[in-house]
Amino acid sequence: MTDPRYRKLAKLLVEYSTALKRGDCVLLDMIDVPDAFAIELMRAARAAGATPFIEIRHTRVNREILRDIHPRHARLLRDFELFRMKKMQAYIALRGSDNASENADVPGHQMALYSRITRPVLDYRVKRTRWCVLRWPTPSMAQAAGMSTEAFEDFYFEVCTLDYRRMGRAMTPLVRWMQRTDRVRLKGPGTDLAFSIKGMGAQMCKGDRNIPDGEVFSCPVKDSINGRIQFNTPTLYSGTKFENVCLEFKAGRIVKATANNTRRLNEILDTDPGARYTGEFSLGLNPLIQKPMCDILFDEKIAGSLHLTPGQAYEECDNGNRSAVHWDMVLIQRPDWGGGEIWFDDHLIRKNGLFVPKDLKPLNPANLK
């Protein structure tokens, strides 16, 4: 018997997140996902009148592809994937992995080569399809979260099927605040950072692109960032785990970067010129996600957090920065994590993880659950 939670999640992805309709073609990109859920998702897509195309991948096989990939191989993959993507109206990806560090020993130059050459596939998917990307719960994710497998699965399905329509309504005032803001100031332990988001706009993330969701993002004006930010959550990028990442900015550019693995950190930031500039600034507010688990699709939505992103800017809030890198780094500002403040112009917006203005208080965890 199929787990009823599978049916509920598949229904959300098809009917809400990607809003599939009759005649749509949808690519279902399944990486280390149980066949039972892949089948449930195909059935939900067909019930909506869409035609599902399914890709089954495995992280260990993907690692072997990346280890010795050469430019001609990457270009052929790009051309194949792009041809297929152009036939799709929607894209749903579920990504599981028994080992979150599977790519840790893939040489950095190989990862960079693959990212640069295949970037047009990602760009087309983001800009031209209705898409949604999410993880699949695995024992390795449960271990990273410090939870039993059963408890983590219960948490996963609860947070992934939250009432995102209600969350979206509560986000609307924050979008307005960010749209009219010029100067942003971030303060906290080891952090004093200032930049402008004037004219960059704002975008709410309410379960129609990523699951789980719960953030509102903008983008720093490319050359406006000055100061220092000390991140207090671990971050995983290209299979390598980083802790205590500290970035110093001057005129928008990262001029100094340190972490537990400073050499590898700077290697990634040297992927291309745009990797040392930023492409996103966002506030996380999912009430059910309270602590980091070294999985960015969860960690960037932590209640009372913010993230700043070296690399590529999104088209919706575009400062012109281009890069093969897009690396969300998370800072939690709740009191148990050291606290902190966010200022928009001369207004205190959030203090110690809680929104202060009256029209933003519905976004505080006690009001969103």
RODRENKOL-766031 format. One record per atom (N, C-alpha, C): residue in three letters; x, y, z. Coordinates in pm, whole numbers, plus 32768, in hexadecimal, padded with zeros to 4 digits. Example, Ala and Ser with C-alpha at 12.3 -4.5 7.8 and 13.67 -1.06 7.14 Angstrom:
<recs>
ALA85277DC7830C;ALA84CE7E3E830C;ALA85287EB6830C;SER85057F1F82C4;SER85577F9682CA;SER850A80038313;
</recs>
This chain:
<recs>
MET80557F888000;MET800080008000;MET8058807C8000;THR803980DC7FA9;THR808781567F9F;THR807481AC801C;ASP80E181E5804D;ASP80DC824080BF;ASP808282B6809B;PRO801A82D280EA;PRO7FC0834280C9;PRO800883C880C4;ARG807A83D38109;ARG80C784508104;ARG810184678078;TYR811F83F98030;TYR814F84047FA7;TYR80E584487F4F;ARG8069841A7F60;ARG7FFD844F7F0F;ARG7FE684E47F2C;LYS7FED85087FAD;LYS7FD785947FD3;LYS804485EE7F9A;LEU80C285C17FA1;LEU813086117F6C;LEU812A861A7ED4;ALA810E85AC7E92;ALA810285AD7E00;ALA8094860C7DD3;LYS8025860A7E18;LYS7FB486617DF7;LYS7FDC86F47E05;LEU802587167E70;LEU805487A07E84;LEU80B087CC7E13;LEU810F87757DEE;LEU816F87987D86;LEU812D87AC7CFF;VAL80CA875B7CE1;VAL808787607C5E;VAL802087CF7C59;GLU7FCC87DA7CC0;GLU7F5B88367CB9;GLU7F7D88C47CE8;TYR7FDD88D27D44;TYR800089567D77;TYR808789877D45;SER80F1893B7D5E;SER8178896C7D43;SER819089847CAF;THR816889287C59;THR817E89397BC9;THR80FD89507B7B;ALA808A89447BBD;ALA8008895F7B7F;ALA7FFB891D7AF6;LEU8015889A7AF3;LEU800D88527A74;LEU7F7F88537A3E;LYS7F76885B79BA;LYS7EF4885C7979;LYS7EF7880278FE;ARG7E8387ED78C6;ARG7E7787947853;ARG7ED087C477E0;GLY7F1B876777A8;GLY7F7287877737;GLY800187A7775D;ASP801B87BF77DF;ASP80A487DC780A;ASP80FB876077FF;CYS817A877577E1;CYS81E1870E77EF;CYS82358732786A;VAL824C86D178C0;VAL829886EB793B;VAL830986857946;LEU838286B67962;LEU83F4865F797A;LEU83FE86447A10;LEU83F885C67A35;LEU8407859C7AC0;LEU849485667AD1;ASP84E985B27B15;ASP857785927B24;ASP858B85547BAE;MET859884D07BB2;MET859B84867C30;MET862A84547C4D;ILE866484837CBA;ILE86EB845A7CE1;ILE86E384107D66;ASP86FE838E7D61;ASP86F883397DDA;ASP8674834A7E24;VAL8606833C7DDB;VAL857F83487E12;VAL853982C17E04;PRO84ED82967E68;PRO84A782167E5D;PRO844B82107DE3;ASP8446819C7DA3;ASP83EE818C7D30;ASP835D81AA7D53;ALA833681887DCE;ALA82AA819C7DF6;ALA8282822F7DED;PHE82DE828A7E13;PHE82B983177E08;PHE82BE83467D78;ALA832083197D2A;ALA8327833F7C9E;ALA82A683187C56;ILE827482A27C74;ILE81F782747C37;ILE818282CA7C64;GLU817E82EC7CE6;GLU811283417D19;GLU811383C97CD5;LEU818B83FF7CBE;LEU819784827C7D;LEU816B847A7BEA;MET8191840E7BA6;MET816483FC7B1B;MET80CC83F57B14;ARG809083AC7B71;ARG7FFD839F7B71;ARG7FBA84257B8B;ALA7FF284737BE7;ALA7FB884F67C03;ALA7FC285527B8A;ALA8034854C7B42;ALA8044859E7AC9;ALA7FDF85767A5F;ARG7FCD84F37A4B;ARG7F6B84C479E8;ARG7EDD84EA7A0E;ALA7EBF84E67A90;ALA7E39850C7ABE;ALA7E1B859D7A9E;ALA7E8485F17A98;ALA7E72867F7A76;ALA7E6D869579E0;GLY7E7D862A7992;GLY7E7A86377901;GLY7F02864F78C2;ALA7F6C864A7912;ALA7FF3866178E0;ALA803485DD78B5;THR809F85EA7866;THR80EC8576783B;THR817185767885;PRO8188851278DC;PRO8206850E7927;PRO827584C578DC;PHE82EB850178DD;PHE836584C278AC;PHE83C084B17925;ILE83F7843B7938;ILE843F842179B4;ILE84D183FF799A;GLU8528843A79EC;GLU85B8842079EA;GLU85DF83E77A72;ILE861D83707A72;ILE864A83317AED;ILE86E1833D7AF6;ARG8713837C7B61;ARG87A3838F7B73;ARG87CE835B7BFC;HIS885183497C0A;HIS888B831D7C88;HIS890A836D7CA4;THR891A83987D21;THR898983F27D41;THR8A1183B07D2D;ARG8A1D832F7D48;ARG8A9F82ED7D34;ARG8AC482E87CA0;VAL8A6182D47C4B;VAL8A7B82D47BBB;VAL8A9C83617B8C;ASN8A5383C47BBF;ASN8A6F84507B9A;ASN8AFE84777BBF;ARG8B2D84487C34;ARG8BB584657C5E;ARG8C1A84317BF8;GLU8C0483BA7BC7;GLU8C6283807B66;GLU8C6283CF7AE4;ILE8BEE84007ABB;ILE8BE784557A43;ILE8C3C84D27A56;LEU8C3085127ACB;LEU8C7585907AE4;LEU8D0C85807AF6;ARG8D37850E7B2C;ARG8DC484FE7B4E;ARG8E2185127AD6;ASP8DFA84E07A62;ASP8E5284E879ED;ASP8E0E85287975;ILE8DAA857A798F;ILE8D6485B97920;ILE8DC1861978D7;HIS8DB7861D7853;HIS8E0886787803;HIS8DAC86D777B8;PRO8DE087447781;PRO8D8987A97744;PRO8D2B877376D8;ARG8D5A871A7683;ARG8D0286E67619;ARG8C8E86987655;HIS8CAB864676BA;HIS8C4185FB76FE;HIS8BDC865B773C;ALA8C0D86C17783;ALA8BB3872177C4;ALA8B5D876B775E;ARG8B98878E76EC;ARG8B4B87D57684;ARG8ADD877C7649;LEU8AFD86FB7636;LEU8A98869E7603;LEU8A27868C7668;LEU8A4A868076E9;LEU89E386787750;LEU898C86F57750;ARG89CC87697746;ARG898287E77742;ARG891F87E976CF;ASP894E87C37658;ASP88F987C975E2;ASP8883876875EE;PHE889E86F07622;PHE8834868D7634;PHE87CE86BD7699;GLU87FF86EB770F;GLU87A687167779;GLU875687927751;LEU879687ED770A;LEU8751886876E1;LEU86E5884A7679;PHE870387F0761B;PHE869E87C975B8;PHE8622879375FC;ARG8637873A765F;ARG85C686FF76A7;ARG857D876876F9;MET85C887BF773F;MET858988227794;MET853088807744;LYS8557889D76C8;LYS850688F87675;LYS848188BB764A;LYS847088397662;LYS83F187F77644;LYS839387F876BC;MET83C58827772F;MET8379881F77AC;MET833988A577D1;GLN82C2889B780B;GLN828389117847;GLN829D891778DE;ALA82C488A57918;ALA82D988A179A9;ALA8347883D79CA;TYR837D884D7A44;TYR83EC87F97A71;TYR83DF87E47B07;ILE83E387677B33;ILE83E187477BC2;ILE845886ED7BDE;ALA84AB87167C3D;ALA852186C77C60;ALA851D86A17CF4;LEU853186227D10;LEU854485F37D99;LEU85CD85B57DA1;ARG861B85E37E03;ARG86A785BE7E0C;ARG86C4857E7E93;GLY86DB84FD7E90;GLY870384B77F09;GLY8795848E7EFE;SER87CF84687F6D;SER885984387F6C;SER887783F17FEE;ASP88B083797FE3;ASP88DA8332805C;ASP89548373809C;ASN899E83C1804C;ASN8A178402807C;ASN8A1D84908045;ALA8A0484F2809B;ALA8A02857D806F;ALA8A8B85AD803F;SER8AF485658062;SER8B7C858A803A;SER8BAF85357FC5;GLU8B5484FE7F78;GLU8B7A84A47F0C;GLU8BDC84E47EA9;ASN8BCF85687E93;ASN8C2785AB7E33;ASN8CA185ED7E73;ALA8CBD85CB7EF0;ALA8D2986107F38;ALA8DB185FE7EF6;ASP8DC6858D7EB2;ASP8E4885777E74;ASP8E4985907DDE;VAL8DDF85CF7DAC;VAL8DE085FA7D20;VAL8E33867A7D17;PRO8E9C867B7CC4;PRO8EF286F27CBD;PRO8EA187717CA2;GLY8ECA87DE7CE4;GLY8E82885C7CD6;GLY8E7B888D7C46;HIS8EE688787BF9;HIS8EE588A97B6F;HIS8E8288597B19;GLN8E6987DB7B3F;GLN8E07878B7AF6;GLN8D7987BE7B12;MET8D5E87DB7B91;MET8CDB88127BB4;MET8CC488977B6E;ALA8D2B88EC7B6E;ALA8D1E89707B2E;ALA8D0989627A98;LEU8D5189067A57;LEU8D4288F079C8;LEU8CB288C779A7;TYR8C7F886579F2;TYR8BF7883579DB;TYR8B9088A579F1;SER8BA188F17A5D;SER8B42895C7A7D;SER8B3F89C77A10;ARG8BB789EE79E2;ARG8BBE8A58797C;ARG8B7E8A2D78F9;ILE8B9F89B678CB;ILE8B72898A7847;ILE8ADE896A7845;THR8AAB892F78B0;THR8A1D890778B1;THR89C1897478E8;ARG89F589E87909;ARG89A48A547942;ARG89298A7678ED;PRO892E8A747868;PRO88B68A96781A;PRO883D8A3E7837;VAL885489C17861;VAL87E489697883;VAL879C899E78FF;LEU87E989C07964;LEU87AF89F879DF;LEU876A8A7D79C2;ASP87AA8AD17973;ASP876F8B537954;ASP86E98B44790D;TYR86E28AE878AC;TYR86648AD57863;TYR85F98A9E78C2;ARG861F8A3D7914;ARG85BE8A02796F;ARG85848A6A79CF;VAL85DD8ABF7A07;VAL85B28B247A68;VAL855B8B8E7A26;LYS85818BB879AE;LYS853D8C28796D;LYS84C28C01791C;ARG84BF8B8578EA;ARG845A8B647885;ARG83FC8AF378AC;THR840E8AB67921;THR83B18A4E794B;THR83798A6F79D4;ARG830A8A2D79F4;ARG82D68A307A7D;ARG831C89BD7AC5;TRP836E89DF7B29;TRP83C389797B63;TRP83B889757BFB;CYS83DA89027C32;CYS83E288F27CC3;CYS844C88887CE2;VAL84A388A77D42;VAL8511884F7D67;VAL850988337DFD;LEU851B87B67E23;LEU851B87947EB1;LEU857287197EC9;ARG859887067F46;ARG85E586927F6F;ARG8587861D7F88;TRP85C485A77F94;TRP857A85327FC2;TRP85B785078048;PRO856584E780AD;PRO859C84C68131;PRO85E984438130;THR866284468164;THR86B883D0816B;THR86F583C581F6;PRO872A83508219;PRO876D8344829B;PRO87E183A682AC;SER882883C7823F;SER88978425824B;SER886484B1826E;MET87F084D88238;MET87B48558825C;MET8788855882EE;ALA874E84E98319;ALA872584DD83A5;ALA879E84E78401;GLN880B84A883DB;GLN888684AE842A;GLN88BB853C8432;ALA88BB858483BF;ALA88EA860E83BE;ALA889486678416;ALA88138646841F;ALA87B786958471;ALA87B986698504;GLY880485FF8524;GLY880885CE85AD;GLY8787858D85D8;MET874285488579;MET86C1850D8595;MET86C0847A856B;SER8663842E85A3;SER864F83A68574;SER861283AC84E8;THR8620833F849C;THR85E9833C8415;THR855183518418;GLU850C830D8474;GLU847B8319847B;GLU845083A684A0;ALA849183E18504;ALA846D8469852E;ALA848984CD84BD;PHE84F784B98476;PHE85168515840A;PHE84B1850A8399;GLU848784908378;GLU84238481830E;GLU83A084C68335;ASP837884B983B3;ASP82FF84FD83E2;ASP830F859483D4;PHE838285C883FD;PHE839F865783F0;PHE839D8682835D;TYR83DD86348308;TYR83E786558279;TYR835C8665823A;PHE83078603824D;PHE8283860A820C;PHE822C8678824A;GLU823E869582CA;GLU81F387028307;GLU821B878882CB;VAL829E87A182C1;VAL82CD88228290;VAL82B7883181FA;CYS82BD87C381B1;CYS82AD87CA8120;CYS821B87DC80F6;THR81BD87BD814D;THR813087CD812A;THR80ED88388181;LEU813C889881B0;LEU8108890B81FA;LEU80A3895781A5;ASP805289AB81E4;ASP7FF189FD819A;ASP803A8A75815C;TYR80738A6180E6;TYR80C38AC980A7;TYR806F8B3B806E;ARG7FF28B218052;ARG7F9A8B8F8025;ARG7F8B8BF78095;ARG7F768BC8810E;ARG7F698C228182;ARG7FEC8C6D8199;MET805C8C278190;MET80DD8C6881A1;MET80F18CD8813A;GLY80C98CBE80BF;GLY80D78D218055;GLY808C8DA28074;ARG80148D9480AB;ARG7FC78E0C80CE;ARG800F8E5E813A;ALA804D8E1B819A;ALA80938E628206;ALA81138EA481D5;MET814D8E728167;MET81C98EA98131;MET81B78F2E80E8;THR813F8F4B80BB;THR81298FC08065;THR815C904380A0;PRO814690618120;PRO817D90DE8157;PRO821590E48155;LEU82599072816A;LEU82EC90718167;LEU831E908F80DA;VAL82DA905C8075;VAL82FE907E7FEB;VAL82F691157FD7;ARG828C9154800A;ARG827E91E67FFB;ARG82EF92308041;TRP8312920380BA;TRP838192438103;TRP8401923D80B0;MET841F91C98079;MET849D91B7802F;MET849C92047FAC;GLN842892107F6F;GLN841F92587EF0;GLN843C92ED7F00;ARG841D93257F75;ARG843193B47F88;ARG84AF93D67FD8;THR84FE93707FFB;THR85769386804C;THR85EE93A77FF6;ASP864194018028;ASP86C3941F7FEA;ASP873093D9803C;ARG8748940880B6;ARG87BA93DA8106;ARG879493688163;VAL87E692FF8163;VAL87D7928D81BE;VAL885192888218;ARG883A926F8299;ARG88A8926082F9;ARG889391E18347;LEU88F7918C834A;LEU88F491108397;LEU8956911C840B;LYS892590FE8485;LYS897B910784FB;LYS896F9087854D;GLY89DD9061858C;GLY89DD8FEC85E2;GLY8A6B8FC78607;PRO8A7E8F5C8651;PRO8B058F328677;PRO8B5D8F1B85FC;GLY8BC88F6785F2;GLY8C248F598581;GLY8BEE8F8F84FE;THR8B7A8FD18501;THR8B3990008486;THR8B1590938490;ASP8B4290DF8430;ASP8B159169841B;ASP8B2291828385;LEU8AB391768340;LEU8AB3917982AE;LEU8A4991DB827E;ALA8A6B92298219;ALA8A0E928A81E1;ALA8A0D927F8149;PHE8997928F810E;PHE898A928C807C;PHE890492C88054;SER88F292D87FD2;SER8876930F7F9D;SER882B92A37F4F;ILE87A592A77F57;ILE875292527F02;ILE86F392AA7EAF;LYS8716932A7EA2;LYS86C193887E5B;LYS86AB935D7DCA;GLY862C93527DA5;GLY8609932F7D1D;GLY8616929D7CFA;MET863E92497D5B;MET865291BB7D3F;MET85D1916B7D46;GLY856B91A17D89;GLY84EE91587D96;GLY84F690EC7E00;ALA848D909D7E0B;ALA848690317E6E;ALA842B8FC37E3A;GLN84498F497E64;GLN83FD8ED57E35;GLN83DE8E7B7EAB;MET835E8E577EBB;MET833A8DF87F25;MET83488D697EF1;CYS83728D107F49;CYS83808C817F29;CYS83208C357F82;LYS82B58C067F48;LYS82448BD27F94;LYS821C8B467F69;GLY827F8AF37F46;GLY82638A697F25;GLY824B8A4E7E93;ASP82638AB27E3E;ASP824C8A9F7DAE;ASP82CE8A957D60;ARG83418A8D7DA4;ARG83C18A777D61;ARG84158A107DAE;ASN841C8A227E2F;ASN846089C17E84;ASN83FF898E7EEE;ILE841489147F18;ILE83CF88DA7F8B;ILE843B889B7FE2;PRO844588B68064;PRO83F2891680AC;PRO841289A48083;ASP83BC8A0180A9;ASP83CF8A8B8082;ASP83B88AE780F9;GLY83C68B6A80DD;GLY83B38BCB8148;GLY84228C31814E;GLU842B8C8480E7;GLU848E8CF180E5;GLU845C8D5F8089;VAL84908DD7809F;VAL847B8E468042;VAL85058E7C801F;PHE85238E827F9D;PHE85AA8EA97F76;PHE85AD8F257F1E;SER861E8F687F24;SER863D8FD87ECD;SER86CD8FC17E9F;CYS8713902F7E80;CYS879B90227E50;CYS87E890A27E6D;PRO886090997EA2;PRO88AF91137EB7;PRO88D691537E32;VAL88D591D87E2E;VAL8912921E7DBE;VAL89A391EE7DB8;LYS89D291C97D41;LYS8A4C91797D34;LYS8AC591B27D7D;ASP8ADC92347D74;ASP8B56926D7DAF;ASP8B3D92B47E33;SER8ACB92987E74;SER8AA392E77EEA;SER8ACB92AA7F6F;ILE8AF5922D7F74;ILE8B0B91EA7FF5;ILE8B9392108030;ASN8B8F923680AD;ASN8C09925080F8;ASN8BF9921C8187;GLY8C6691E381BB;GLY8C6491B48244;GLY8C82911F824E;ARG8C5390E482BA;ARG8C78905A82DC;ARG8BFD900D8309;ILE8BF68F8E82E3;ILE8B8A8F388312;ILE8BC48EB3833F;GLN8B9A8E8783B6;GLN8BC68E0783EF;GLN8B4F8DA983F1;PHE8B538D42839D;PHE8AE68CE18399;PHE8AF68C7C840A;ASN8A848C4E8440;ASN8A8B8BF784B4;ASN8A4C8B6E849C;THR8A348B4C841E;THR8A028AC68400;THR8A618A82839F;PRO8A6D89FE83A6;PRO8AC089B78345;PRO8A8089BE82BB;THR8AD189B38254;THR8AA089B881CB;THR8AE789508179;LEU8A9C890D8122;LEU8AD388A480CC;LEU8AD188D5803D;TYR8B4588D37FFB;TYR8B4B88FD7F6F;TYR8BA6889F7F23;SER8B7188667EB6;SER8BBE88077E63;SER8BFA87977EB6;GLY8BAE87697F18;GLY8BD986F77F66;GLY8C3687157FD9;THR8C5B87937FEC;THR8CB687BA8059;THR8C69880980C3;LYS8C7C87E88140;LYS8C39882D81AE;LYS8C92889E81E2;PHE8C56891481EF;PHE8C9D89898222;PHE8C5A89B982A2;GLU8CAC89E88300;GLU8C7A8A20837D;GLU8CC28AA3839B;ASN8C7E8AFA83E8;ASN8CB78B7A8411;ASN8CE78BCE839A;VAL8C958BD18332;VAL8CB88C2382BD;VAL8CAC8CB682E0;CYS8D138D0282C1;CYS8D138D9282D8;CYS8D3D8DD78256;LEU8CEC8E36822A;LEU8D078E7F81AE;LEU8D168F1481CC;GLU8D7C8F518190;GLU8D8F8FE18199;GLU8D7F901C810D;PHE8D3090888106;PHE8D0F90C78086;PHE8D469154807D;LYS8D6C91798005;LYS8D8F92027FE6;LYS8D5992227F5B;ALA8D0392887F53;ALA8CC492B07ED5;ALA8C8592397E8E;GLY8C4491E37EDC;GLY8BF891747EA4;GLY8C4490F37E93;ARG8CC990F87E98;ARG8D1A90827E7B;ARG8D4D90427EFC;ILE8D4F8FBD7F00;ILE8D888F757F71;ILE8E208F807F68;VAL8E5A8FC87FC6;VAL8EEA8FDE7FC4;VAL8F348F828024;LYS8EE88F458080;LYS8F248EE480DC;LYS8EBA8E7E8101;ALA8EE08DFF80FE;ALA8E838D938120;ALA8ECC8D2A8171;THR8E978D0A81E6;THR8ED58CA4823B;THR8E6B8C41826A;ALA8E998BC9828E;ALA8E408B6082C1;ALA8E988AF182F9;ASN8E5A8A83831F;ASN8EA88A0F834C;ASN8EFC89D682DA;ASN8ED189F0825C;ASN8F1B89C481E6;ASN8F2B8A3D818B;THR8F838A9881B4;THR8F928B17816D;THR8FC38B0480DE;ARG901A8AA480C9;ARG904F8A8E8042;ARG8FE08A677FE1;ARG8F8E8A058009;ARG8F2289D77FB1;ARG8EB88A437FA0;LEU8E9C8A8E800A;LEU8E3D8AFD8001;LEU8E678B607F96;ASN8EE48B897F98;ASN8F148BEA7F36;ASN8F1F8BAE7EAB;GLU8F388B2D7EA3;GLU8F3A8AEA7E20;GLU8EB28AF67DDD;ILE8E468AE17E29;ILE8DC08AEE7DF2;ILE8DA28B7F7DCE;LEU8DCA8BDD7E25;LEU8DB18C6B7E0A;LEU8E038C9F7D95;ASP8E678C537D69;ASP8EB68C787CF4;ASP8E898C2F7C76;THR8E158BED7C7C;THR8DE18BA77C06;THR8DD88C047B8E;ASP8DA88C7E7BA7;ASP8D9F8CE57B3F;ASP8D938D6B7B87;PRO8DA18DDB7B3F;PRO8D9E8E5E7B83;PRO8D1D8E787BD2;GLY8CAC8E487BA0;GLY8C2D8E627BE3;GLY8C1B8E1B7C66;ALA8C6D8DB37C81;ALA8C5E8D677CFC;ALA8C868DB77D77;ARG8CD18E237D65;ARG8CF88E787DD7;ARG8C9A8EF07DE9;TYR8C308EF67D9B;TYR8BC68F577DB0;TYR8B478F0B7DD8;THR8AE08F517E00;THR8A698F0C7E32;THR89F48F147DD2;GLY899B8EB07DDF;GLY89278EAA7D88;GLY88A38E9C7DCF;GLU88A48E9E7E56;GLU88268E8F7E9F;GLU88378EB97F30;PHE87CE8EF57F67;PHE87C18F107FF6;PHE87338EE8801C;SER87238E988085;SER86A08E6080A1;SER868A8E4F8137;LEU860B8E54815E;LEU85E28E3B81E8;LEU85948DB881EF;GLY85C28D5C8247;GLY857F8CDC825A;GLY85198CE382C9;LEU84A78C9B82B8;LEU843B8CAB831A;LEU83DF8C318327;ASN840E8BBA8302;ASN83B88B458312;ASN83B08B1F83A6;PRO83398B1F83E1;PRO832E8B0C8472;PRO83538A7F84A1;LEU83528A1D8447;LEU836D8994846F;LEU8401896F8464;ILE845089C58423;ILE84DF89A88413;ILE852B8A018475;GLN856589C284DA;GLN85A18A0D8548;GLN86398A008552;LYS867289998515;LYS870389878523;LYS873E8956849F;PRO87C0896E848A;PRO87FE8944840C;PRO881488AE8406;MET880C887A838B;MET882787EC8374;MET888687D982FF;CYS88CA884682D9;CYS892D8842826E;CYS88EE881A81E9;ASP8872884481D5;ASP882D88338156;ASP87EC88B88136;ILE881D88FA80CE;ILE87F9898680BB;ILE8764899C809E;LEU8721893B8060;LEU8693894E8045;LEU8642895680C6;PHE867789208132;PHE863A892F81B6;PHE867889A68200;ASP86FC89AC8202;ASP87408A0D8257;ASP87238A9D8231;GLU87118ABA81AF;GLU86F88B438186;GLU866E8B7481AF;LYS86178B1881DE;LYS85908B3D8209;LYS85828B4182A0;ILE85EF8B2E82EA;ILE85E98B29837D;ILE85A88BA783B5;ALA854B8B968411;ALA85098C078452;ALA85728C5F8497;GLY856C8CE2847E;GLY85C88D3F84BC;GLY86508D45847B;SER865B8D1483FF;SER86DC8D1483BA;SER86DD8D768346;LEU87548D8C8312;LEU87668DD28293;LEU87D18D878246;HIS87D38D9A81C3;HIS88458D678178;HIS88728DCB810F;LEU88F48DC780F8;LEU89368E1B8096;LEU89808DBC8037;THR89818DDC7FB6;THR89A68D797F51;THR8A128DA97EF3;PRO8A8D8D787F03;PRO8AF08D907E9B;PRO8AC68D4D7E18;GLY8AD48D9A7DA9;GLY8ABB8D5D7D27;GLY8A438D957CDD;GLN8A098D407C8B;GLN89A38D627C29;GLN89288DA47C66;ALA88F98E0F7C25;ALA887B8E507C4D;ALA88078E117C01;TYR87928E117C41;TYR87198DE27BFF;TYR86DF8E507BA7;GLU869B8E277B3D;GLU865F8E877AE0;GLU85F78EDE7B24;GLU85AF8EA67B88;GLU85438EF17BC9;GLU85788F6B7C17;CYS85EF8F607C4E;CYS862F8FCE7C98;CYS86C18FD07C6A;ASP86D990167BFE;ASP875790057BB5;ASP87B2907E7BC2;ASN882990687BFE;ASN888C90D47C06;ASN88F590CA7B97;GLY88DF906C7B3B;GLY8939905D7ACB;GLY89AC8FFD7AE2;ASN89B88FC47B5B;ASN8A298F6B7B75;ASN8A128EE27B35;ARG8A7C8EAF7AF4;ARG8A748E2E7AB2;ARG8AE58DD47AE2;SER8AC48D577AFE;SER8B278CFA7B32;SER8AF18C6C7B26;ALA8B4B8C0B7B20;ALA8B248B7E7B29;ALA8B038B577BB8;VAL8B268BAE7C17;VAL8B0F8B957CA6;VAL8A8F8BDB7CD3;HIS8A428B997D29;HIS89D68BD97D73;HIS89D58B937DFA;TRP8A0D8BD37E60;TRP8A2B8B917EE0;TRP89E78BDE7F51;ASP89768BAA7F7F;ASP892D8BE87FEE;ASP89738BC98072;MET899B8C3280BA;MET89DB8C23813C;MET897F8C5F81A6;VAL89688C138213;VAL88FC8C318270;VAL89308C6482F6;LEU88EC8CCD8327;LEU89068D0683AB;LEU88838D0583FA;ILE88808CBD8469;ILE880A8CBA84C0;ILE881A8D278529;GLN87B08D77853E;GLN87B98DE98598;GLN875E8DDC8613;ARG872D8D66862F;ARG86E08D5486A9;ARG873C8D5C8722;PRO87098D7C879A;PRO875F8D8D8810;PRO87B78D15882E;ASP87828C9B8818;ASP87D18C238836;ASP88448C0F87D3;TRP88488C63876B;TRP88B48C5F8709;TRP89068CDF8709;GLY88F58D308770;GLY89448DAA877D;GLY88F98E298761;GLY887F8E1E872B;GLY882E8E948712;GLY885F8EE6869C;GLY881F8F5A868A;GLY88458FB3861D;GLY87D1900985F1;GLU87F09069859D;GLU878B90C8856D;GLU879390D884D6;ILE871F90F6849A;ILE8716911C840D;ILE86CF91A38406;TRP870F920183C3;TRP86D7928783B2;TRP86BE92A0831E;PHE864892D782FF;PHE862A93098279;PHE862293A18283;ASP867E93E68244;ASP868A94778253;ASP8695949682E9;ASP863994E08322;ASP8644950183B1;ASP85E194B28406;HIS85B0944283D1;HIS854B93F48418;HIS8585936E8444;LEU8573934D84C4;LEU859992CA84F6;LEU8530926684C9;ILE8556920A8472;ILE84F891AC8436;ILE84F0912A8485;ARG856490F884AD;ARG8564907B84F8;ARG85CE90818564;LYS85AB905685DC;LYS86099054864C;LYS86068FCA868C;ASN867D8F8E8696;ASN86888F0886D1;ASN86288EA48692;GLY86198EB0860E;GLY85CA8E4F85C2;GLY85368E6A85BA;LEU85048ED285FB;LEU84758EF285F9;LEU845D8F7685B3;PHE83F88F79855B;PHE83D58FF38514;PHE839690578575;VAL83BA90D68562;VAL8391914085BE;VAL831A9190858C;PRO831691C2850F;PRO82A3921184E1;PRO822091C384EB;LYS81B592078509;LYS813491C78520;LYS8107917484A8;ASP811C91A9842F;ASP80EA916083BA;ASP813F90E68396;LEU81B490D683D9;LEU8208906283C0;LEU81FE8FF8842E;LYS81BD9019849C;LYS81B48FBA850B;LYS816B8F3784E9;PRO810D8F368487;PRO80D28EB6845E;PRO81388E518428;LEU81B28E808407;LEU821A8E2683D5;LEU826A8DE58445;ASN82588E1084C1;ASN829F8DD1852F;ASN826C8D428545;PRO82C28CE78570;PRO829F8C598575;PRO821C8C3A85BE;ALA82038C7C862D;ALA81888C5D8679;ALA810B8C798628;ASN81148CD185C5;ASN80A08CF78576;ASN80958CAA84F3;LEU81008C6484CA;LEU80FE8C1D8449;LEU80DE8B888459;LYS80F18B5284D0;LYS80DF8AC184E1;LYS804B8A9C84D2;
</recs>
